[in-house]
Amino acid sequence: MEDHLDDNYFKRERRRKEEINEYITKMRGDLPVYNVDEIRQYRLPYHEALLINLREQGFICTASFIQELFNFQEELRQQAGPVSHIWLRPQLIYSRAELDHLKQGLIKSEEYHMESDYAKECEVFLGLAVYFAFSHYDWWWLGEQLLIQSIKVSTEYESLKGKYEALSRFAYAKFLIENMKEFDDAKGHLKIAREIAQRKGWTSKGYFPDEKGTLFMQINHYLFECLYRNVKQLVKIDYKKAIPVIVEARRRAADACYHSGETRALVMKGICEMNIQDVKAAINSLLRAFQLQQRFGTQEGMCKVRIQLAKAYLIDGNTAMSLKTLMLLKESAETYNLPFYLGQAYKNLGEYYLTNGEPEKANPLLNEALKILNQCNLATRDIEMVRNLEAISAGLELFPKYIDLLHKAGTSDGDGFRNLMKLIDWKDQRTEFWNKDEIAPLSSLCDILTESMNKVVDSEEMMRGMSATKHPTVEEKDNQGIQDSKKIIPMSDGKEVIELHDNKGTFPIESTTGL
C-alpha cells in the first residue's frame, strides 16, 4: 500500500515539473527578441541611437544632415536666449515623431540618389520640405531649411530641365509670402521660377492640391500679389513711379488668367493717372477694367469700377457720362441688393451735384447715403466723410450770409450790436439769422432722381444726334470700306506692305467713351 502511494507521488511531481518547464518555455517564447539597434535605442538617447544606426546602414548624408539641423536649431536657441519664443519651441532632437518622419523622408531620398533616380530624389525631398514648411509654426524653421536645401539639390541636376528647381523656388516663395510675409525675397525666387517654367506644362498639385492651373500660372499669380503690394506702397510716395509697376503687375495677372487681379491693377492705374492729371488715360484704364468685370467678374466688381469711372468722367468735365455712370451704379446696387454700393451711389451723386454748385440737390442724396451706410457697419472714418459732405452741402448757401453777418457784427454802431446778438443767438439757440425766402428749398429725393434720369436720356439723345450727323450712311461705308480695308505703306527699301484695318472693332474699349 505504501509503495503504491510513493509511486503516485513521484508521478505527480514528475508531471508538475514537466508542466512548469513547458510553461517556462512558452513564456520565454513570448518574450520579444531585441536586435542591436533596439538595445542601443533603449540604452542611449533616441537621437544618438538614430544617428549611429543611420551610419551603420550606410546613410551617411542623411545622418550628417540631421546632425546639422540639430546644431542649427541649437544656434538659433542660443542667439535668441531663454526668454524668447524660439527657446520655448519644441526641439527636434527630442521630438521623436518629427524625427522619425524626417528620417524616413531623407532615407527614401538618399536611396533614390544611390539608384541615380534624381527626379524621384528631388520629388521626395521637396515633399518632405513642404510637409514641415506648411505644418505647425513650431516647425517652420525646419521647413525653410529643407526648402533651401531642395533648391540647392535640384539645381545640380541639369537632366531634370529645371522642373524641381522651379517647383522648389515656387514652394519657398509661397512659404515666404504666406508664413513669413517677406514679399521682396519671395519676388526674387518667383522671377527665377517664372523664367524656368515658361512654356512648360508643369503643375504643383502634387504638393499643393488647392492650387489651380499650371505652375507658370501659379507663379504669376503670386508675382502679381508681390508687385501689387509694392504698388500700394509706391502710391503713398509717387503716383508716377507706381504706374510702371502696375503695368507689370497687370501683365503677371494676365499670364495667370487672374481676371480679378487684372481689374485691381487697371483700377489702381486709373486712380494713379487721375492723380497725375492724365484723365483720358485714366478713363481708358477704367473702361478696360469694367469690360473685364463684365466678361469674367461680378456685379460687385462692376460697381467698384463704376465708382472710380464716375470720378474720372467728372474730373474730365464730362458731367453727362459721370451722371449716367452713377445712375447705372445705383440701378445695379438696387437690383442685386448691394447696400454698400447703393450708399456709395447716393454719396457720389451727392458729390456730383455739390461739384456742380447745386447743394439743395446734393443734401437729400447725401442724407440718404448716410442712412444706408450707417446700416452697413462701416468704420467711423468712412461714415464721417459722408457726414462732413452732408454738412457742407447743408451750409454751402449760408456761408456767404454768415461771413457777411460777421463783417456787420464788427462795426461799433447799433447795427453792429444787433448783428452781434444774431450771432450769439445762432451760437446758443440755433436761431436762424437768414430769411428762408432767400434760400432755395431742398428738392425731394424722388424729384432729384427723376431729373437725373431725364438728364441721362437727354444726353444720350444728343449724342445719338451728333453721331448721326458725323457718320456716313451704310452704303457709303460699304463703298468706302472696300477701298480703305487695305492701305499701302511705303517701306524704306522701296517695297510696299499692306496694312489690314481692324474693321471688326476688336478693341472698342480703347476708343469708346461710354459704358
TANORPE-V794989 format. One record per pair of residues at least 4 apart in sequence whose C-alpha atoms are under 6 Angstrom apart, sorted by the first residue. I is the first residue (numbers start at 0). J is the second residue. D is the distance in Angstrom with one decimal. If there is no record, write none. Layout:
{{I,J,D} {I,J,D}}
This chain:
{{33,37,5.8} {39,43,5.7} {39,48,5.9} {40,45,5.6} {40,48,5.2} {43,48,6.0} {50,62,5.4} {53,58,5.2} {53,62,5.9} {54,58,5.5} {54,59,5.2} {61,105,5.8} {76,85,5.9} {76,86,5.0} {79,83,5.9} {81,86,5.5} {88,137,6.0} {98,102,6.0} {108,120,4.5} {108,123,5.8} {108,124,5.9} {111,116,5.1} {111,120,5.2} {112,116,5.8} {112,117,5.8} {112,120,5.8} {121,125,5.9} {125,149,5.9} {128,142,5.1} {128,145,4.8} {128,146,5.3} {129,133,6.0} {131,138,5.9} {131,142,4.5} {132,139,4.9} {132,142,3.7} {145,149,6.0} {146,171,6.0} {150,164,5.5} {150,167,5.5} {153,163,5.7} {153,164,5.1} {154,164,5.9} {163,167,5.8} {165,192,4.5} {168,188,5.5} {172,185,4.3} {173,177,5.9} {174,178,5.4} {175,179,4.8} {175,180,5.8} {175,181,5.3} {175,185,5.8} {176,180,4.6} {176,181,5.6} {176,182,5.5} {182,225,5.7} {189,193,5.9} {196,215,5.4} {201,213,5.8} {201,214,5.5} {202,213,4.7} {202,214,4.5} {203,207,5.9} {203,214,5.9} {204,208,4.4} {216,255,4.1} {219,251,5.1} {219,255,5.2} {220,252,5.9} {220,255,5.4} {223,227,5.9} {223,248,4.9} {223,251,5.5} {223,252,5.7} {226,248,5.5} {230,241,5.5} {233,237,5.9} {233,241,5.4} {234,238,4.9} {234,241,5.9} {238,271,5.2} {245,264,5.8} {249,261,5.0} {249,264,5.4} {252,257,5.0} {252,260,5.5} {252,261,5.4} {262,288,4.8} {265,284,5.5} {265,288,5.6} {266,285,5.6} {269,281,4.0} {269,284,5.4} {269,285,5.7} {272,277,5.0} {272,281,5.1} {273,277,5.6} {273,278,5.1} {273,281,5.8} {283,509,6.0} {285,308,6.0} {289,301,6.0} {289,304,5.9} {291,295,5.9} {292,296,4.0} {292,301,5.7} {302,328,5.8} {305,309,6.0} {309,321,4.4} {309,324,5.7} {312,317,5.1} {312,321,5.0} {313,317,5.6} {313,318,5.4} {313,321,5.6} {323,455,5.5} {325,344,6.0} {328,344,6.0} {329,341,5.5} {329,344,5.2} {332,336,5.7} {332,337,4.7} {332,340,5.7} {332,341,5.0} {340,344,6.0} {342,368,4.5} {342,371,5.4} {342,372,5.5} {345,364,5.3} {345,368,5.1} {346,365,5.2} {346,368,5.3} {349,361,4.1} {349,364,5.1} {349,365,5.3} {350,354,6.0} {352,357,5.2} {352,361,5.2} {353,357,5.4} {353,358,5.1} {353,361,5.5} {358,362,6.0} {358,392,4.8} {359,441,4.7} {360,442,5.7} {362,389,5.7} {362,392,5.4} {362,393,6.0} {363,444,5.9} {365,389,5.5} {369,373,6.0} {379,383,6.0} {391,395,5.6} {397,401,6.0} {407,415,5.5} {408,415,4.3} {408,418,4.8} {408,419,4.7} {409,415,5.9} {410,415,4.7} {411,415,5.7} {423,427,6.0} {424,428,5.3} {424,430,5.5} {425,429,4.1} {425,430,4.6} {466,470,6.0} {471,475,5.9} {475,479,6.0} {476,480,5.6} {480,484,5.5} {484,500,5.6} {485,498,5.9} {485,499,5.4} {486,497,5.5} {486,498,5.2} {487,496,5.9} {487,497,4.9} {488,495,5.6} {488,496,5.5} {489,495,4.7} {490,494,5.4} {490,495,5.7}}
